[in-house]
Amino acid sequence: GPRVSGQEIATHGLSNGLKVVVAADHRVPVAAISLWYAVGSAHEPAGRSGFAHLFEHLMFQGSAHVRKAEHFQAIQAVGGRANAYTGLDATVYSDTVPSHQLELALWLEADRMATLGEALTQETLDNQREVVKSERRKKVDNVPYGTWEEESFALLFPSQHPYHHSSWGSLEELSRGTLDDAREFFATYYVPNNATLVVAGDMEVDAALEAVARHFEAIQPRELPASPEPGSSLADGGARREIAERVPLPRVYVSCLVPRFGHDGFDAADLLTDLLATGRASRLQARLVRELRVAQSVDAWVFQLVRGASVLMIEVSGRSAVEPDAIEAALNAELDRLAGEPVADEELERVRTQRATRRAAAMERAADRADRIGMYASLLGDAARFNAERARDEAVGPDDVQALARAWLATPRRVHVWYLPARD
């Protein structure tokens, strides 16, 4: 099958603790930065939920030498793109530029890391808090099924676990945070020794490392707080919640805890999501959508998490006239079958090939390579793992899939969040 050509990955550390990864690839004259700060919603101290996501917004509001919104403008002016996202374990900033503009992107990122705290004002804080609140209303509260992730994670993880609360956090806690709280949060987590910087694409490795050192080396490290306890206590599973609201179709989100990212069992779980729901031949598509016609669509994916467990998620949208019980029975039968009978080698091979093809297409872009290498480097401390994805898929056999299904996907462990059309 198709392979992603192995990336030459050079890893380097600066004296201030910044981890630097350079992956040169000269096919396209583009360079991409992926800057991972190890601060996601899991790191938020008590009373500060929502701060990780708030900072994803504050980081674009100007630093000592960059005015508000100028980061975007400067990158776009040279034909590039800038972006950011907040996860449970990290907040990630990315810049993609023509390769001769790499210095510009490095300078912009370094200026934020070094000076954003001092540039932060009360006005900016208030303004971005309102942006986050309205974003939440638009993406979560006022959209059908919008609370699925929040509801699922609250049932999967006990209240003291760092994944129990959503990355949106509590709007009350967000409202109470002061300018000093925000500056303290930045000074605690947005430091070089809590960050991993990946540069991928068209550049000379030594020149890139030299440029990174020139822009970042002077930024002072700071002692980091203890990493959040993963908590040996995971929820027992089996919880369910039914939500009646104005949704067009019944939909269920079934989630299960699976081994954490970086653990062997994780690879079987990741492969399993494609076996279940990717492509017409996948089990749930074939059975629920085409044969039984109880579902209109199915999807499945894994959250790559490192504290205690990861999460495997299955989404099934029912057909309007079908009773939820029929949908659940059909889904349960397919999940039980995984534990009951081994998967055929040919079926696994089809999924592996599909994954390799999709991965090769996705990794054509420097930005996607940088992001994925960053995920391995930041969450697992192992950038080179990027080159082993196909090999890891090959190592998953029928026994591994069955063992995973028996241990983690058993009926009593499944968490259900149902959305049912409210009867007026």
N, C-alpha and C positions, 0 to 999 in steps of 0.2 A: 504493500500500500504506500501512499504518499507519506513522506516524512518531513518534518520541519528540520531544515538543515541545522546541525548543532551550532549553537552560538558560542563563539570564543568569549568567555565571561571572565573578566578580571576583577578581583575584589581587593579593596584597599581600605585602610582606616586612617582617618586624620587624628592628630594628637588630641583634639577636643572630643573624640568619641564618635564623630560622624562616620557612619558606614557608607562607603562609596562602591558602586558596582558599575563597571563599564562594559557594554556589549556592542562591539563595532560590527557594522553591516553596511557595506558600501553600495548596495543595489540601487538605493534611491537617495538623492541628496537632501535627506531630512534627518534631524536629530530630535529625540524625544527625551524629556525628563519626567521621571515619576518619583516624587518625594513623599515618602511614607513617614508620618509621625506616629509613634506608638501611643496614640491616644484616641480611643473610640468611646462609645457610650459605656463600655465596660469599665473604663478607668475613672468615670466621674465620681468624685467624692460625694458622700451623703449631702443632700441639699443642693447639689449642683447639676441635677440631671438636665440634659439638653445643651450643656455647655460645649461639648465636642462639636455638635452640629452648628451651634451658633458661631463657633470660631471658623468653620469652613466659610461662613459668610463674612465675618469680620476681616479675614485675611485678604479680602479684595478691597478693603476700605481705606487703603493708603498706609504707607510706612514713612520713615524719615525722609526718604528722597523720592517717593512715588506718591502722587496724589490719588485721591479716591477714584476708583474705576480705571486708573491709568495702566494698571497691570494688563488688563484685557486689551486696552487700546494699543499699548506698545507691542504686544504680541500679534494682534490682528494687523497692525500697520505693516508688519514684515511678512504677512501672509500666513501667520501661524494660528494656533488654537490654544486656549488655556481652559482648564476645567478643574473640578474638585469633587470629591464625594466623601461622606462619612460612613464608616462601618462600625461594627461592634468592637473591633480590636484596633482600628487605625483610622486616621484621617489622611486622605491622599490628595496631593496636588500635582497636576500634570501640565506640561507645556510642550507643544510640538512646533518646531520652527525649521525654516531652511537651515541646512547645517552650518552655513557661515554666520548664522545669528545665535549660535549656541551660547556665546558669552552674555548676550542680552538676557536670555532666560535664566542663566545662572545668577547674574547680578540681581535680577528682580526677586528670585527666590531667597537669595542671601540677605537682601535688604529687609525682607519681611521677617525672616528668622531673627535677625539681629535687632530690629528696631520697632516691630509692630506694637509692642507693649507701650513704649513711650508715646507713640503716635495716636494711641487709642483715646477717644474723647467720649464724654457722656452722651453727646448728641449722636455719635456713630453707634454707640451701644444701644440706645433707645430705638434708633431707626432700624437697625438690623434685627432687633428683637421682634419688632412689628412685622418685618419681612418674614421671619421664621414662622411667626404665628399665622400669618395669612397663607404661607406656603402649606402649613399643616392643614388649614381649613380646606385648601384647594385639593391637596393630594390625599388626605386621610379622612377628614370629617364629612366633607360634602361630596364624596364620590362613592359610587356603589362598591361594596367590598373593601373599602379603603383601610379598614382597621385590621385586616387579616394577619399582618405580621405581628403587630402589637398583641393581639388576642392570643395568637399561637404561642409566642415566646413567654407570655405571662403564665400560660398553662404548662409549658414544657419545663420551665425553670422555677425553682422555689424563690420566694421573695428576697432572700438574702443573696441569691446568685447574681453576679455582675451582668448576666444576659437577661435577667427577668424584666427589666424596664426597657422601653424602646428608645431608639436613638433620638426620637423627637423629644423625649424627656417630658417632664411635667411643666406645663405652661406657668403654673404658680411659682415653681422654683426658678424658672427662667425670669419671671417678672421681679422676683425678690433680689436677684443677683445685683450687686453694686459694681461700680467701675473698679473699685479695689479688688473685688472678687474676680472680675474678668482679667485684670492685669496679673493677679496671682496665678490664675489658671494658665495663662500664657507663659509666665515665667517658669512655671513648674514643668510643663510638658513640651513647649515649643523650643527645645534646646537641642544642640547638635548631637549630644549623646543619647537622645531619644529618637533619632531620625535615621532613615536609610535613603540615600540618594542614588537613583539608577539613571544612567545616561545610556540610551540605546540609539543605534543608527549610524549615520555616516560621519565618522570623525577618526582622528588618529588617537589611539588610546593614551599615549604619554601626554600629548597636548591637552586632551580632555581632563586627565587627572591633575595636570598642572593648573588648569583654569579653575577646577573645582577647589583646589587648595588655596589658590589666590583669593577666591571670593568667600570661602567659608572658614578657613583655618583660624581667623582672628576672633570668631564668635565664641564666647565663653561657655563652657559646659556648666551644668549645675547638678547637684546631687538629686537623684530621682527618688520619688516616693516608692514604697514597696508596690510591686505589681499586684493587682487585685487577686484575691484568693479564688481559685477555680471552684472551690466548694466541692467536697466529695459527694455532697447531697445533691442528687439530681431528682427531679420529681418522679413519682412512681409511674406516671403515665396513665393512660386510660381516661383522662379528663375529657369532657366535651362541653361545648357551649353552643347554644342555638340563638341566633340573632335574627329577629324578624324586622325587616326594614324594607324601604322601597328599592328593591333590586329587581332587575328584569327577569332573572332566572335563578332557580336554586343553585347554590354553589357550595362545595365543601372543600376545606383545606385540611388534609390529613397530614400530620407531621409526626415524625419519630426522631428520637435522639439516636445518633450513630457515632462511631468512634471519631475522635477529634482529628482535625486536619494534621497530616504528618504521621499519623498512626496507620499501620498496614490496613486495618479494616476500612479506613476511609476510602481507599481506592475502589474497593468492591461496592461501597455505597454510591460513589460517584458514577461508576459504570452502570449500576442498577437503574439510575434515573433515566438513562438513555434507553436501556432495555425496556423500561416501562412505558416511556412516553415520547420518545423522539422518532418521528417518521411513521409512515402508514403501517409498517410491519410491526411496530412496537406493540407490546401486549395490551396496554390499555386502549390505544387507538384502535387496534384490530377488534378487541372484544367489546368495549363499552361504547365506542363511537360508531363503528361500522356494522358489527354483528348484532348486538343487543339493542343498539340505538337508544340507550338510556342517557347518554351524554352527548353534548354538543362539541365539547373540546376537553382535552386533558393536557396537563403539563407536569413536569417533575424536575426538581433541581436540588442541589445540596448547598447549604451555607458552609463556607470554609471557616470553621471556628476553632480556636486553640485552647479554650478554657473548659476542661471537663468533658465536653462532647460537641459534635457538630449537629446540624439539623437537616434531615431529609424531608422535603416538602412535596406533597402531591396536590395538585389543584384540579378539581373536576367540576365543570359547569354542566348542569343537567339540562335536559330538554324541558320545555315549560310544562307539559302535561304529565311528566313522569314523577311519581312519588319519590321523595328522598330515600325512603327505605329500599326501594328497588336499586337506586344508584349505589347506596352503601353496600348492599348485599353483593352486587356485581364486583365492586371494588375490593371488598373483603375476600371474595373468592379468588381473585387474581393474586392478592398479596399472600393469602394462605398457600396458594399453589407454589410460590417461591420457596417456602419452607418445606413443603411436602415432596417436591420432586426436583432433581437437579436440572439446571439449564443445559441445553445441548451445546456442544462445542461450536457448532456452525452458527448458532444464534449469537453466542458471545463474539465470535470472530466477525460477524456482520456488524455488531455494535462497535467493536474496536476499529474497524476500517472506516466506518462512518465518523467516529470521533477523530481519527487521524486526518481525514479529509477536511473536516470542519476546522480543526485546529490549524492545519497548514494555511487555510484561507484566512483565518482570523489573525494569524501571526505574521502575515505579509506586512502589516502596518507597524512602524516603529513604536507608535504610542501604545499599541496593544502588547508588544513584546516588553516594553519598559514596565508597563503595569503588572504584567504577569511575573516577570523576573522580580519586581519589587515585592510582590506578594510572598514569594518563596524566601527572599532575602530578609524581609521584615518579620514575617510571622514565624518562619522556621529557621532563620539564620543560615539558609543554605541556597544561595542564588543558583548554583549549578544544577539544582534539582529541576530547573526549567527544561534542561536537555533530556531528562529521563521520563518525560510524561508518557511517551509511547511504550517504553519498556515497562513502566509501572502498570499500564493497561494490560500488556501481554502477560504479566505475572498473575493477573486475577483469573482463577479457574472456577469451574462450576461449584466445587466444594466451598470456595470462599464466599460465593454469592449465597449459597444455601445456609452456610454458617452465620453470615450476617443477618439474613432474613429470620432465622430461628432465634438468634440472641437479641436482636434489636427491634425487629418489626412485628413481633408477636402481637396478636390481637389486644391483650391487656395493656400494651405499651403505646398503642396508637392514640394520638390526641386529635379530636375532631372539632373544627370550628365550622358550623353550618350557617349559611346565610339563606334565609327563606323569605320569599316575597310576602310582605305583610298583607294580610287580608283587610281591605278597607272596611 
